Amino acid sequence: MKTKFSTLIVTAVLGLSGAAFTANALAEEGKLVGPITKITLAADGKSATAVLKDSKAGAPVTITITDDLTLDKFKDKRIVEGDEIRARFEKDGKNTSKSFKKTAGC
């Protein structure tokens, strides 16, 4: 009886964890290449928003950046308005950045 119950519990836990993993894997990812038109750093310095002009559609896209490496590049002026950026982001309502890099050079 205990073995059947424990097998049932293990099966349920594995099923639920698989369902949670699938939901995260299905999050839509956006890709964008275009120049930065505006950068706004948060007052606490732990996040920023950048508005990029999509080179294909021409529409502005706002991306939220939270990674320290990119934030340091904003503060040091290594990434400034006008730079062309290749960005990957999660389409989660905030467009949270996964990758934010200059297209040309180092």
Biotite code that builds the C-alpha atoms (Angstrom):
import biotite.structure as struc

atoms = struc.array([
    struc.Atom([0.000, 0.000, 0.000], chain_id="A", res_id=1, res_name="MET", atom_name="CA", element="C"),
    struc.Atom([2.803, 2.432, 0.898], chain_id="A", res_id=2, res_name="LYS", atom_name="CA", element="C"),
    struc.Atom([4.634, 1.703, -2.358], chain_id="A", res_id=3, res_name="THR", atom_name="CA", element="C"),
    struc.Atom([1.578, 2.367, -4.479], chain_id="A", res_id=4, res_name="LYS", atom_name="CA", element="C"),
    struc.Atom([0.901, 5.614, -2.627], chain_id="A", res_id=5, res_name="PHE", atom_name="CA", element="C"),
    struc.Atom([4.498, 6.816, -2.914], chain_id="A", res_id=6, res_name="SER", atom_name="CA", element="C"),
    struc.Atom([4.545, 5.891, -6.609], chain_id="A", res_id=7, res_name="THR", atom_name="CA", element="C"),
    struc.Atom([1.370, 7.898, -7.105], chain_id="A", res_id=8, res_name="LEU", atom_name="CA", element="C"),
    struc.Atom([2.885, 10.915, -5.301], chain_id="A", res_id=9, res_name="ILE", atom_name="CA", element="C"),
    struc.Atom([6.115, 10.758, -7.333], chain_id="A", res_id=10, res_name="VAL", atom_name="CA", element="C"),
    struc.Atom([4.136, 10.512, -10.570], chain_id="A", res_id=11, res_name="THR", atom_name="CA", element="C"),
    struc.Atom([2.002, 13.520, -9.620], chain_id="A", res_id=12, res_name="ALA", atom_name="CA", element="C"),
    struc.Atom([5.053, 15.620, -8.703], chain_id="A", res_id=13, res_name="VAL", atom_name="CA", element="C"),
    struc.Atom([6.826, 14.745, -11.953], chain_id="A", res_id=14, res_name="LEU", atom_name="CA", element="C"),
    struc.Atom([3.708, 15.558, -13.948], chain_id="A", res_id=15, res_name="GLY", atom_name="CA", element="C"),
    struc.Atom([3.284, 18.959, -12.311], chain_id="A", res_id=16, res_name="LEU", atom_name="CA", element="C"),
    struc.Atom([6.959, 19.868, -12.687], chain_id="A", res_id=17, res_name="SER", atom_name="CA", element="C"),
    struc.Atom([6.820, 18.895, -16.358], chain_id="A", res_id=18, res_name="GLY", atom_name="CA", element="C"),
    struc.Atom([3.775, 21.103, -16.869], chain_id="A", res_id=19, res_name="ALA", atom_name="CA", element="C"),
    struc.Atom([5.519, 24.054, -15.180], chain_id="A", res_id=20, res_name="ALA", atom_name="CA", element="C"),
    struc.Atom([8.608, 23.575, -17.367], chain_id="A", res_id=21, res_name="PHE", atom_name="CA", element="C"),
    struc.Atom([6.481, 23.475, -20.514], chain_id="A", res_id=22, res_name="THR", atom_name="CA", element="C"),
    struc.Atom([4.743, 26.734, -19.588], chain_id="A", res_id=23, res_name="ALA", atom_name="CA", element="C"),
    struc.Atom([8.116, 28.481, -19.160], chain_id="A", res_id=24, res_name="ASN", atom_name="CA", element="C"),
    struc.Atom([9.442, 27.018, -22.389], chain_id="A", res_id=25, res_name="ALA", atom_name="CA", element="C"),
    struc.Atom([6.468, 28.383, -24.311], chain_id="A", res_id=26, res_name="LEU", atom_name="CA", element="C"),
    struc.Atom([7.136, 32.006, -23.306], chain_id="A", res_id=27, res_name="ALA", atom_name="CA", element="C"),
    struc.Atom([7.379, 33.974, -26.521], chain_id="A", res_id=28, res_name="GLU", atom_name="CA", element="C"),
    struc.Atom([10.740, 35.494, -27.390], chain_id="A", res_id=29, res_name="GLU", atom_name="CA", element="C"),
    struc.Atom([11.194, 38.625, -29.442], chain_id="A", res_id=30, res_name="GLY", atom_name="CA", element="C"),
    struc.Atom([14.217, 39.613, -31.514], chain_id="A", res_id=31, res_name="LYS", atom_name="CA", element="C"),
    struc.Atom([14.959, 43.121, -32.674], chain_id="A", res_id=32, res_name="LEU", atom_name="CA", element="C"),
    struc.Atom([17.711, 45.045, -34.453], chain_id="A", res_id=33, res_name="VAL", atom_name="CA", element="C"),
    struc.Atom([17.626, 48.812, -34.511], chain_id="A", res_id=34, res_name="GLY", atom_name="CA", element="C"),
    struc.Atom([18.978, 52.074, -33.120], chain_id="A", res_id=35, res_name="PRO", atom_name="CA", element="C"),
    struc.Atom([18.322, 53.273, -29.577], chain_id="A", res_id=36, res_name="ILE", atom_name="CA", element="C"),
    struc.Atom([16.135, 56.370, -29.546], chain_id="A", res_id=37, res_name="THR", atom_name="CA", element="C"),
    struc.Atom([15.902, 56.830, -25.765], chain_id="A", res_id=38, res_name="LYS", atom_name="CA", element="C"),
    struc.Atom([17.532, 55.403, -22.597], chain_id="A", res_id=39, res_name="ILE", atom_name="CA", element="C"),
    struc.Atom([16.041, 55.963, -19.149], chain_id="A", res_id=40, res_name="THR", atom_name="CA", element="C"),
    struc.Atom([17.892, 54.723, -16.067], chain_id="A", res_id=41, res_name="LEU", atom_name="CA", element="C"),
    struc.Atom([15.885, 54.052, -12.906], chain_id="A", res_id=42, res_name="ALA", atom_name="CA", element="C"),
    struc.Atom([16.694, 56.204, -9.871], chain_id="A", res_id=43, res_name="ALA", atom_name="CA", element="C"),
    struc.Atom([17.985, 53.181, -7.924], chain_id="A", res_id=44, res_name="ASP", atom_name="CA", element="C"),
    struc.Atom([20.253, 52.149, -10.839], chain_id="A", res_id=45, res_name="GLY", atom_name="CA", element="C"),
    struc.Atom([18.990, 48.563, -10.833], chain_id="A", res_id=46, res_name="LYS", atom_name="CA", element="C"),
    struc.Atom([16.998, 48.764, -14.061], chain_id="A", res_id=47, res_name="SER", atom_name="CA", element="C"),
    struc.Atom([16.598, 50.798, -17.213], chain_id="A", res_id=48, res_name="ALA", atom_name="CA", element="C"),
    struc.Atom([14.284, 51.109, -20.167], chain_id="A", res_id=49, res_name="THR", atom_name="CA", element="C"),
    struc.Atom([15.474, 51.567, -23.709], chain_id="A", res_id=50, res_name="ALA", atom_name="CA", element="C"),
    struc.Atom([13.325, 52.472, -26.683], chain_id="A", res_id=51, res_name="VAL", atom_name="CA", element="C"),
    struc.Atom([14.562, 50.895, -29.920], chain_id="A", res_id=52, res_name="LEU", atom_name="CA", element="C"),
    struc.Atom([13.270, 51.644, -33.399], chain_id="A", res_id=53, res_name="LYS", atom_name="CA", element="C"),
    struc.Atom([12.607, 48.354, -35.167], chain_id="A", res_id=54, res_name="ASP", atom_name="CA", element="C"),
    struc.Atom([14.601, 48.444, -38.419], chain_id="A", res_id=55, res_name="SER", atom_name="CA", element="C"),
    struc.Atom([12.066, 46.212, -40.221], chain_id="A", res_id=56, res_name="LYS", atom_name="CA", element="C"),
    struc.Atom([8.728, 47.616, -39.032], chain_id="A", res_id=57, res_name="ALA", atom_name="CA", element="C"),
    struc.Atom([9.889, 51.104, -38.053], chain_id="A", res_id=58, res_name="GLY", atom_name="CA", element="C"),
    struc.Atom([7.839, 50.951, -34.853], chain_id="A", res_id=59, res_name="ALA", atom_name="CA", element="C"),
    struc.Atom([9.332, 51.888, -31.461], chain_id="A", res_id=60, res_name="PRO", atom_name="CA", element="C"),
    struc.Atom([9.731, 49.026, -28.963], chain_id="A", res_id=61, res_name="VAL", atom_name="CA", element="C"),
    struc.Atom([10.384, 49.607, -25.252], chain_id="A", res_id=62, res_name="THR", atom_name="CA", element="C"),
    struc.Atom([12.649, 47.029, -23.570], chain_id="A", res_id=63, res_name="ILE", atom_name="CA", element="C"),
    struc.Atom([13.319, 46.695, -19.827], chain_id="A", res_id=64, res_name="THR", atom_name="CA", element="C"),
    struc.Atom([16.939, 45.917, -18.908], chain_id="A", res_id=65, res_name="ILE", atom_name="CA", element="C"),
    struc.Atom([17.900, 44.506, -15.497], chain_id="A", res_id=66, res_name="THR", atom_name="CA", element="C"),
    struc.Atom([21.257, 42.791, -16.040], chain_id="A", res_id=67, res_name="ASP", atom_name="CA", element="C"),
    struc.Atom([24.246, 44.482, -14.392], chain_id="A", res_id=68, res_name="ASP", atom_name="CA", element="C"),
    struc.Atom([26.586, 44.219, -17.390], chain_id="A", res_id=69, res_name="LEU", atom_name="CA", element="C"),
    struc.Atom([24.296, 46.212, -19.687], chain_id="A", res_id=70, res_name="THR", atom_name="CA", element="C"),
    struc.Atom([23.443, 48.704, -16.941], chain_id="A", res_id=71, res_name="LEU", atom_name="CA", element="C"),
    struc.Atom([27.178, 49.338, -16.434], chain_id="A", res_id=72, res_name="ASP", atom_name="CA", element="C"),
    struc.Atom([27.532, 49.958, -20.176], chain_id="A", res_id=73, res_name="LYS", atom_name="CA", element="C"),
    struc.Atom([24.753, 52.564, -19.971], chain_id="A", res_id=74, res_name="PHE", atom_name="CA", element="C"),
    struc.Atom([26.407, 54.272, -16.992], chain_id="A", res_id=75, res_name="LYS", atom_name="CA", element="C"),
    struc.Atom([29.872, 54.258, -18.630], chain_id="A", res_id=76, res_name="ASP", atom_name="CA", element="C"),
    struc.Atom([28.398, 55.610, -21.896], chain_id="A", res_id=77, res_name="LYS", atom_name="CA", element="C"),
    struc.Atom([29.633, 52.547, -23.845], chain_id="A", res_id=78, res_name="ARG", atom_name="CA", element="C"),
    struc.Atom([26.052, 52.186, -25.092], chain_id="A", res_id=79, res_name="ILE", atom_name="CA", element="C"),
    struc.Atom([24.375, 55.510, -25.909], chain_id="A", res_id=80, res_name="VAL", atom_name="CA", element="C"),
    struc.Atom([21.399, 56.799, -27.876], chain_id="A", res_id=81, res_name="GLU", atom_name="CA", element="C"),
    struc.Atom([21.925, 56.277, -31.606], chain_id="A", res_id=82, res_name="GLY", atom_name="CA", element="C"),
    struc.Atom([23.849, 52.984, -31.241], chain_id="A", res_id=83, res_name="ASP", atom_name="CA", element="C"),
    struc.Atom([22.478, 50.079, -33.263], chain_id="A", res_id=84, res_name="GLU", atom_name="CA", element="C"),
    struc.Atom([21.508, 47.210, -30.958], chain_id="A", res_id=85, res_name="ILE", atom_name="CA", element="C"),
    struc.Atom([20.686, 43.535, -31.420], chain_id="A", res_id=86, res_name="ARG", atom_name="CA", element="C"),
    struc.Atom([18.239, 42.600, -28.646], chain_id="A", res_id=87, res_name="ALA", atom_name="CA", element="C"),
    struc.Atom([16.469, 39.420, -27.557], chain_id="A", res_id=88, res_name="ARG", atom_name="CA", element="C"),
    struc.Atom([13.674, 39.764, -25.031], chain_id="A", res_id=89, res_name="PHE", atom_name="CA", element="C"),
    struc.Atom([10.769, 37.925, -23.475], chain_id="A", res_id=90, res_name="GLU", atom_name="CA", element="C"),
    struc.Atom([7.373, 39.212, -24.557], chain_id="A", res_id=91, res_name="LYS", atom_name="CA", element="C"),
    struc.Atom([5.980, 39.237, -21.027], chain_id="A", res_id=92, res_name="ASP", atom_name="CA", element="C"),
    struc.Atom([4.252, 42.607, -21.023], chain_id="A", res_id=93, res_name="GLY", atom_name="CA", element="C"),
    struc.Atom([7.461, 44.411, -19.963], chain_id="A", res_id=94, res_name="LYS", atom_name="CA", element="C"),
    struc.Atom([9.668, 43.093, -22.799], chain_id="A", res_id=95, res_name="ASN", atom_name="CA", element="C"),
    struc.Atom([12.358, 41.950, -20.353], chain_id="A", res_id=96, res_name="THR", atom_name="CA", element="C"),
    struc.Atom([15.786, 41.826, -21.996], chain_id="A", res_id=97, res_name="SER", atom_name="CA", element="C"),
    struc.Atom([17.644, 38.527, -22.337], chain_id="A", res_id=98, res_name="LYS", atom_name="CA", element="C"),
    struc.Atom([20.449, 39.879, -24.537], chain_id="A", res_id=99, res_name="SER", atom_name="CA", element="C"),
    struc.Atom([21.292, 43.498, -25.393], chain_id="A", res_id=100, res_name="PHE", atom_name="CA", element="C"),
    struc.Atom([24.421, 44.025, -27.540], chain_id="A", res_id=101, res_name="LYS", atom_name="CA", element="C"),
    struc.Atom([25.838, 46.433, -30.094], chain_id="A", res_id=102, res_name="LYS", atom_name="CA", element="C"),
    struc.Atom([25.700, 45.027, -33.625], chain_id="A", res_id=103, res_name="THR", atom_name="CA", element="C"),
    struc.Atom([29.057, 46.328, -34.847], chain_id="A", res_id=104, res_name="ALA", atom_name="CA", element="C"),
    struc.Atom([32.457, 46.069, -33.226], chain_id="A", res_id=105, res_name="GLY", atom_name="CA", element="C"),
    struc.Atom([33.425, 44.975, -29.766], chain_id="A", res_id=106, res_name="CYS", atom_name="CA", element="C"),
])
